[in-house]
Amino acid sequence: MTTYTTHLPGQSGESAWASARMSARLDTEMAVQLRMVLNESFRTAKSWVDLFQALRDKGFYLQHRSGRTRLKDCHSHVEICTCRFLGYPTSELENRFGAKMPVRPA
């Protein structure tokens, strides 16, 4: 069974994705792995709620800020990348789900 929220040794509360800060950019291998891990969640979600749940199950959440939807790590709250980077621009998600992204549920 694959675990998507792997914790780094000695760093309680931080996932392996915490090192993938937007400002530091993802390396190619990590970007490919992230896309593989999340593609099905984005592709099969039927609503924002479906997408939020699927991402939360894998240790991520979305935040809309400055006109962009950003993927964040649930443990460290680090901004990893935008949804556009993953191949799912905000406008495409809004068209698919029929509304602007709601505030992330608690």
Residue pairs with C-beta under 8 A, 6 or more apart in sequence:
4 37
4 58
4 59
5 15
5 58
5 59
5 74
5 75
6 15
6 16
7 13
7 14
7 15
7 16
7 75
8 14
8 15
8 16
8 18
11 18
13 75
13 76
14 75
14 76
15 59
15 73
15 74
15 75
15 76
17 34
17 59
17 60
17 73
17 76
17 78
17 80
18 73
18 75
18 76
18 78
20 26
20 30
20 34
20 73
20 78
20 80
20 81
21 78
21 79
21 80
22 70
22 79
22 80
22 81
22 82
26 34
26 80
26 81
31 81
31 85
34 80
34 81
34 86
35 86
35 87
37 58
38 55
38 58
38 60
38 71
38 86
39 86
39 87
40 54
41 51
41 54
41 55
41 58
42 51
42 83
42 86
42 87
42 88
42 93
44 50
44 54
45 51
45 54
45 97
47 97
48 93
48 97
48 99
48 101
48 102
49 105
51 62
51 93
51 97
52 61
52 62
52 104
52 105
55 61
55 62
55 71
56 74
59 73
59 74
59 75
60 71
60 72
60 73
60 74
60 80
61 71
61 72
61 74
61 104
62 69
62 70
62 71
62 72
62 83
62 101
62 104
63 69
63 70
63 72
63 79
63 104
64 70
64 90
64 100
64 101
67 90
68 82
68 83
68 84
68 90
69 82
69 83
69 84
69 90
69 93
69 101
70 79
70 80
70 81
70 82
70 83
71 79
71 80
71 81
71 82
71 83
71 86
72 78
72 79
72 80
73 80
83 89
83 90
83 93
84 90
90 101
93 101
94 100
94 101
